[in-house]
Amino acid sequence: MKKRDRTLALLLMLAMALALLSGCGSMAQAPAAEAPMEAPSAEPAADAADLVLTNGTIQTMVSEDDTAEAVAVKNGEIVYVGTSEGVKDFIGEGTNVIDLAGKYVTPALLTATFTPPARI
């Protein structure tokens, strides 16, 4: 049951991250002083993620104090949760890498519902 709870928590985190990204018109570029993360020197791996969030505090919701530094997403599924160093294995040529610069990410459940205004 714990694994199922962790999977649900990670899926909720993904939903929140994707919602945040879809609401952004443009992503700010990292300052020139910071070197961008580099992909592994080998050919892009078959397991390269579509999206990587790194260098942040990511609440996993497994427990109150359970956090990670990075998450990788491929084909809408979370494929890695862990350290910023470990997520580098999931960065390929086409991976969208977002440096959270220490920001906090928490999962959220978002629904596409509409509530009409009430008449007074």
Residue frames as a rotation matrix with the C-alpha (Angstrom) as fourth column:
MET 1
0.565 0.825 0.000 0.00
0.825 -0.565 0.000 0.00
0.000 0.000 -1.000 0.00
LYS 2
0.290 -0.531 -0.796 2.92
0.265 -0.755 0.600 2.37
-0.920 -0.385 -0.078 0.67
LYS 3
-0.736 -0.587 0.337 4.11
0.451 -0.054 0.891 2.08
-0.505 0.808 0.305 -2.92
ARG 4
-0.112 0.791 0.601 0.63
0.949 -0.095 0.302 2.94
0.296 0.604 -0.740 -4.16
ASP 5
0.714 0.354 -0.604 0.50
0.587 -0.773 0.241 6.00
-0.382 -0.527 -0.759 -1.89
ARG 6
-0.180 -0.871 -0.457 3.92
0.203 -0.487 0.849 7.14
-0.963 0.060 0.264 -3.14
THR 7
-0.699 -0.027 0.714 2.83
0.708 0.108 0.697 6.68
-0.096 0.994 -0.056 -6.76
LEU 8
0.363 0.912 0.192 -0.33
0.908 -0.393 0.145 8.71
0.208 0.121 -0.971 -6.14
ALA 9
0.555 -0.224 -0.801 1.67
0.363 -0.801 0.475 11.45
-0.748 -0.555 -0.364 -4.45
LEU 10
-0.553 -0.833 -0.026 4.12
0.290 -0.222 0.931 11.60
-0.781 0.507 0.364 -7.34
LEU 11
-0.421 0.486 0.766 1.29
0.886 0.040 0.462 11.77
0.194 0.873 -0.447 -9.89
LEU 12
0.681 0.665 -0.307 -0.26
0.723 -0.676 0.139 14.63
-0.116 -0.317 -0.941 -7.98
MET 13
0.118 -0.748 -0.654 3.11
0.215 -0.623 0.752 16.38
-0.970 -0.229 0.087 -7.99
LEU 14
-0.730 -0.373 0.572 3.35
0.593 0.070 0.802 15.91
-0.339 0.925 0.170 -11.75
ALA 15
0.145 0.881 0.449 -0.11
0.962 -0.232 0.143 17.39
0.230 0.412 -0.882 -12.26
MET 16
0.733 0.100 -0.673 0.88
0.417 -0.848 0.329 20.47
-0.538 -0.521 -0.663 -10.29
ALA 17
-0.274 -0.930 -0.246 4.18
0.212 -0.308 0.928 20.88
-0.938 0.202 0.281 -12.10
LEU 18
-0.633 0.080 0.770 2.55
0.773 0.122 0.623 20.55
-0.045 0.989 -0.139 -15.51
ALA 19
0.511 0.858 0.041 -0.16
0.856 -0.513 0.061 23.03
0.073 0.004 -0.997 -14.53
LEU 20
0.436 -0.445 -0.782 2.49
0.221 -0.790 0.572 25.53
-0.872 -0.422 -0.246 -13.47
LEU 21
-0.622 -0.768 0.153 4.36
0.300 -0.054 0.952 25.08
-0.723 0.638 0.264 -16.72
SER 22
-0.304 0.569 0.764 1.27
0.946 0.087 0.311 25.40
0.110 0.818 -0.565 -18.90
GLY 23
0.716 0.630 -0.301 0.45
0.676 -0.732 0.078 28.73
-0.171 -0.260 -0.950 -17.26
CYS 24
0.056 -0.792 -0.608 3.84
0.238 -0.581 0.778 30.24
-0.970 -0.188 0.156 -18.03
GLY 25
0.922 0.284 -0.264 4.02
-0.145 -0.379 -0.914 32.33
-0.360 0.881 -0.308 -21.19
SER 26
0.533 -0.825 -0.189 7.77
-0.192 0.100 -0.976 32.18
0.824 0.557 -0.105 -21.32
MET 27
0.787 -0.348 -0.509 10.41
0.616 0.471 0.631 30.72
0.020 -0.811 0.585 -19.09
ALA 28
0.828 -0.561 -0.006 13.08
-0.551 -0.815 0.180 33.03
-0.106 -0.146 -0.984 -17.74
GLN 29
0.556 -0.722 -0.412 16.58
0.080 0.540 -0.838 32.04
0.828 0.432 0.358 -18.73
ALA 30
0.671 -0.425 -0.608 19.13
0.728 0.222 0.648 31.20
-0.141 -0.877 0.459 -16.06
PRO 31
0.805 -0.443 -0.395 21.65
-0.362 -0.894 0.264 33.97
-0.470 -0.070 -0.880 -15.35
ALA 32
0.735 -0.547 -0.401 24.70
-0.372 0.168 -0.913 33.85
0.566 0.820 -0.080 -17.59
ALA 33
-0.097 -0.828 0.552 26.97
-0.972 -0.040 -0.231 33.23
0.214 -0.559 -0.801 -14.60
GLU 34
0.107 0.204 0.973 25.38
-0.542 0.832 -0.114 29.82
-0.833 -0.516 0.199 -14.00
ALA 35
-0.801 -0.388 -0.456 26.46
-0.596 0.443 0.669 27.04
-0.057 0.808 -0.587 -16.31
PRO 36
0.275 0.937 -0.214 23.51
-0.944 0.305 0.127 25.05
0.185 0.167 0.969 -17.72
MET 37
0.222 -0.134 0.966 23.25
-0.436 0.872 0.222 21.41
-0.872 -0.471 0.135 -16.79
GLU 38
-0.387 -0.455 -0.802 24.96
-0.921 0.142 0.364 19.21
-0.052 0.879 -0.474 -19.31
ALA 39
0.782 0.595 -0.187 23.58
-0.617 0.781 -0.096 16.04
0.089 0.190 0.978 -20.82
PRO 40
0.518 -0.613 0.597 25.64
0.000 0.697 0.717 12.88
-0.855 -0.371 0.361 -20.33
SER 41
-0.218 -0.742 -0.634 28.58
-0.685 -0.347 0.641 12.64
-0.696 0.574 -0.433 -22.70
ALA 42
-0.764 0.001 0.645 27.21
0.323 0.866 0.381 9.47
-0.558 0.500 -0.662 -24.33
GLU 43
-0.795 0.576 0.191 24.51
0.084 -0.207 0.975 9.50
0.601 0.791 0.116 -26.99
PRO 44
-0.402 0.712 0.576 21.12
-0.899 -0.428 -0.098 10.58
0.176 -0.557 0.811 -25.60
ALA 45
-0.961 0.020 0.274 19.78
-0.090 0.920 -0.381 7.64
-0.260 -0.391 -0.883 -23.66
ALA 46
-0.597 0.797 -0.088 16.51
0.267 0.301 0.916 5.98
0.756 0.523 -0.392 -24.56
ASP 47
0.035 0.616 -0.787 15.35
0.978 0.141 0.154 6.85
0.206 -0.775 -0.597 -21.04
ALA 48
-0.928 -0.353 0.116 15.87
0.335 -0.930 -0.154 10.61
0.162 -0.105 0.981 -21.46
ALA 49
-0.268 0.855 -0.445 13.03
0.752 -0.103 -0.652 12.51
-0.603 -0.509 -0.615 -19.84
ASP 50
0.117 0.422 0.899 10.79
0.837 -0.529 0.139 15.08
0.535 0.736 -0.415 -21.53
LEU 51
0.522 0.144 0.841 10.90
-0.247 -0.918 0.310 17.37
0.816 -0.370 -0.444 -18.47
VAL 52
-0.076 -0.563 -0.823 13.33
0.844 0.403 -0.354 17.70
0.531 -0.721 0.445 -15.56
LEU 53
0.751 0.194 0.631 12.79
-0.207 -0.839 0.504 19.95
0.627 -0.509 -0.590 -12.54
THR 54
0.226 -0.784 -0.577 16.03
0.775 0.504 -0.381 20.30
0.590 -0.361 0.722 -10.60
ASN 55
-0.727 -0.681 0.091 17.73
0.448 -0.570 -0.689 22.25
0.521 -0.460 0.719 -7.78
GLY 56
-0.174 0.736 0.654 14.55
-0.550 -0.624 0.555 22.70
0.817 -0.263 0.513 -5.76
THR 57
-0.901 0.110 0.419 12.72
-0.321 0.482 -0.815 21.41
-0.292 -0.869 -0.399 -2.75
ILE 58
-0.425 0.740 -0.522 10.03
-0.561 0.237 0.793 19.04
0.710 0.630 0.314 -3.97
GLN 59
-0.413 0.389 0.823 7.47
-0.795 0.287 -0.535 17.82
-0.445 -0.875 0.191 -1.44
THR 60
-0.866 0.010 -0.501 6.69
-0.309 0.777 0.549 14.20
0.394 0.630 -0.669 -2.27
MET 61
-0.001 0.913 0.407 3.80
-0.943 -0.137 0.304 13.84
0.333 -0.384 0.861 0.21
VAL 62
-0.061 -0.090 -0.994 5.04
0.092 0.991 -0.096 10.41
0.994 -0.098 -0.052 1.27
SER 63
0.135 0.129 -0.982 5.50
0.989 0.034 0.141 11.93
0.052 -0.991 -0.123 4.72
GLU 64
0.909 0.314 -0.275 5.56
0.356 -0.928 0.115 15.44
-0.219 -0.202 -0.954 6.11
ASP 65
0.448 -0.826 -0.343 9.34
-0.379 -0.523 0.764 15.70
-0.810 -0.213 -0.547 5.93
ASP 66
0.033 -0.434 0.900 9.92
0.627 0.711 0.319 13.71
-0.778 0.554 0.296 2.72
THR 67
0.716 0.121 -0.687 11.37
-0.366 -0.774 -0.517 15.98
-0.594 0.622 -0.510 0.04
ALA 68
0.347 -0.626 0.698 13.51
0.847 0.529 0.054 15.57
-0.403 0.573 0.714 -3.05
GLU 69
-0.272 -0.539 -0.797 15.73
0.058 -0.836 0.546 17.93
-0.961 0.102 0.258 -5.06
ALA 70
-0.684 -0.079 -0.725 14.69
-0.692 -0.245 0.679 16.84
-0.231 0.966 0.113 -8.55
VAL 71
0.090 0.724 0.684 12.06
-0.007 0.687 -0.727 15.03
-0.996 0.060 0.067 -10.59
ALA 72
-0.865 -0.322 -0.384 12.08
-0.395 -0.035 0.918 13.70
-0.309 0.946 -0.097 -14.16
VAL 73
0.128 0.972 0.197 8.97
-0.269 0.225 -0.937 13.17
-0.955 0.067 0.290 -16.30
LYS 74
-0.898 -0.346 -0.272 8.69
-0.359 0.218 0.908 11.12
-0.255 0.913 -0.320 -19.50
ASN 75
-0.721 0.666 -0.193 5.50
0.088 0.364 0.927 10.59
0.688 0.651 -0.321 -21.50
GLY 76
0.083 0.820 0.566 3.42
-0.533 -0.443 0.721 12.06
0.842 -0.361 0.401 -18.70
GLU 77
0.847 0.163 -0.507 4.82
0.272 0.686 0.675 9.71
0.458 -0.709 0.536 -16.07
ILE 78
0.609 -0.663 0.436 7.26
-0.792 -0.481 0.376 10.43
-0.040 -0.574 -0.818 -13.27
VAL 79
0.753 -0.391 -0.529 10.37
0.056 0.839 -0.541 8.34
0.656 0.378 0.654 -13.97
TYR 80
-0.246 -0.870 -0.428 12.72
0.700 0.146 -0.699 9.69
0.671 -0.471 0.573 -11.29
VAL 81
0.814 0.308 0.493 12.52
-0.130 -0.730 0.671 11.44
0.566 -0.610 -0.554 -7.94
GLY 82
0.558 -0.669 -0.490 15.73
0.830 0.458 0.319 12.14
0.011 -0.585 0.811 -6.07
THR 83
0.137 -0.645 -0.752 18.82
0.455 -0.633 0.626 14.31
-0.880 -0.428 0.206 -6.12
SER 84
0.738 0.038 -0.674 19.87
-0.455 -0.710 -0.538 16.96
-0.499 0.703 -0.506 -8.62
GLU 85
-0.354 -0.925 -0.137 22.99
-0.809 0.230 0.540 14.91
-0.468 0.303 -0.830 -9.33
GLY 86
-0.592 0.137 0.794 21.03
0.144 0.988 -0.064 11.71
-0.793 0.077 -0.604 -9.98
VAL 87
0.484 0.875 -0.018 18.53
0.179 -0.119 -0.977 13.34
-0.857 0.470 -0.214 -12.34
LYS 88
-0.006 -0.571 -0.821 21.35
-0.771 -0.520 0.368 14.19
-0.637 0.635 -0.437 -14.77
ASP 89
-0.815 -0.289 0.503 21.12
0.000 0.867 0.498 10.62
-0.580 0.405 -0.707 -16.10
PHE 90
-0.048 0.905 0.422 17.63
0.789 0.294 -0.540 11.47
-0.613 0.307 -0.728 -17.42
ILE 91
0.400 0.122 -0.908 18.67
-0.251 -0.939 -0.237 14.61
-0.881 0.323 -0.345 -19.32
GLY 92
-0.057 -0.353 0.934 18.96
0.832 0.500 0.239 14.19
-0.552 0.791 0.265 -23.07
GLU 93
-0.866 -0.381 0.325 19.12
0.500 -0.637 0.586 16.44
-0.016 0.670 0.742 -26.10
GLY 94
-0.445 0.774 0.450 15.38
0.159 -0.426 0.891 17.17
0.881 0.468 0.066 -26.15
THR 95
-0.097 0.402 -0.911 14.82
0.966 0.258 0.011 17.41
0.239 -0.879 -0.413 -22.39
ASN 96
0.278 0.258 0.925 13.24
0.004 -0.964 0.267 20.61
0.960 -0.070 -0.269 -21.06
VAL 97
-0.233 -0.474 -0.849 15.32
0.880 0.269 -0.392 21.32
0.414 -0.839 0.354 -17.93
ILE 98
0.496 0.432 0.754 13.94
0.010 -0.871 0.492 23.81
0.868 -0.236 -0.436 -15.42
ASP 99
-0.594 -0.717 -0.364 16.28
0.502 0.023 -0.865 25.02
0.629 -0.696 0.346 -12.69
LEU 100
0.451 0.869 -0.205 14.04
0.669 -0.177 0.721 25.74
0.590 -0.463 -0.662 -9.72
ALA 101
-0.306 -0.687 0.659 16.83
0.031 -0.699 -0.715 27.76
0.952 -0.198 0.235 -8.05
GLY 102
-0.975 -0.182 -0.130 15.77
0.110 0.114 -0.987 26.55
0.194 -0.977 -0.091 -4.60
LYS 103
-0.426 0.885 0.190 12.05
-0.848 -0.463 0.257 27.15
0.316 -0.052 0.947 -5.09
TYR 104
-0.723 0.275 0.634 9.51
-0.297 0.704 -0.645 24.88
-0.623 -0.655 -0.428 -3.42
VAL 105
-0.545 0.578 -0.608 7.25
-0.616 0.216 0.757 22.54
0.569 0.787 0.239 -5.44
THR 106
-0.718 0.405 0.566 4.22
-0.340 0.506 -0.793 20.91
-0.607 -0.762 -0.225 -3.90
PRO 107
-0.882 0.418 0.220 1.63
0.444 0.577 0.686 18.63
0.160 0.702 -0.694 -5.48
ALA 108
-0.606 0.768 -0.205 -1.89
-0.513 -0.575 -0.638 19.83
-0.608 -0.282 0.742 -6.16
LEU 109
-0.511 0.564 0.649 -5.06
0.729 0.684 -0.021 18.36
-0.456 0.463 -0.761 -7.56
LEU 110
-0.725 0.234 -0.647 -6.45
-0.417 -0.898 0.143 20.53
-0.548 0.374 0.748 -10.33
THR 111
-0.305 0.692 0.654 -9.80
0.720 0.617 -0.317 20.01
-0.623 0.374 -0.687 -11.98
ALA 112
-0.992 0.049 0.112 -11.31
0.051 -0.667 0.744 21.65
0.111 0.744 0.659 -15.02
THR 113
-0.252 0.950 -0.183 -14.69
0.963 0.227 -0.148 22.61
-0.099 -0.213 -0.972 -13.59
PHE 114
-0.784 0.111 0.611 -16.85
0.112 -0.943 0.315 25.64
0.611 0.315 0.726 -14.13
THR 115
-0.361 0.694 -0.623 -19.15
0.886 0.047 -0.461 27.19
-0.290 -0.719 -0.632 -11.55
PRO 116
-0.157 0.356 0.921 -21.49
0.614 -0.696 0.373 29.82
0.774 0.624 -0.109 -12.96
PRO 117
-0.946 -0.183 0.268 -21.89
-0.062 -0.708 -0.703 32.99
0.319 -0.682 0.658 -10.92
ALA 118
-0.454 0.811 -0.370 -24.86
0.880 0.342 -0.331 33.01
-0.142 -0.475 -0.868 -8.54
ARG 119
-0.241 0.482 0.842 -27.64
0.316 -0.781 0.538 35.54
0.917 0.396 0.036 -9.05
ILE 120
-0.919 -0.076 -0.386 -28.29
0.392 -0.279 -0.877 37.88
-0.041 -0.957 0.286 -6.19
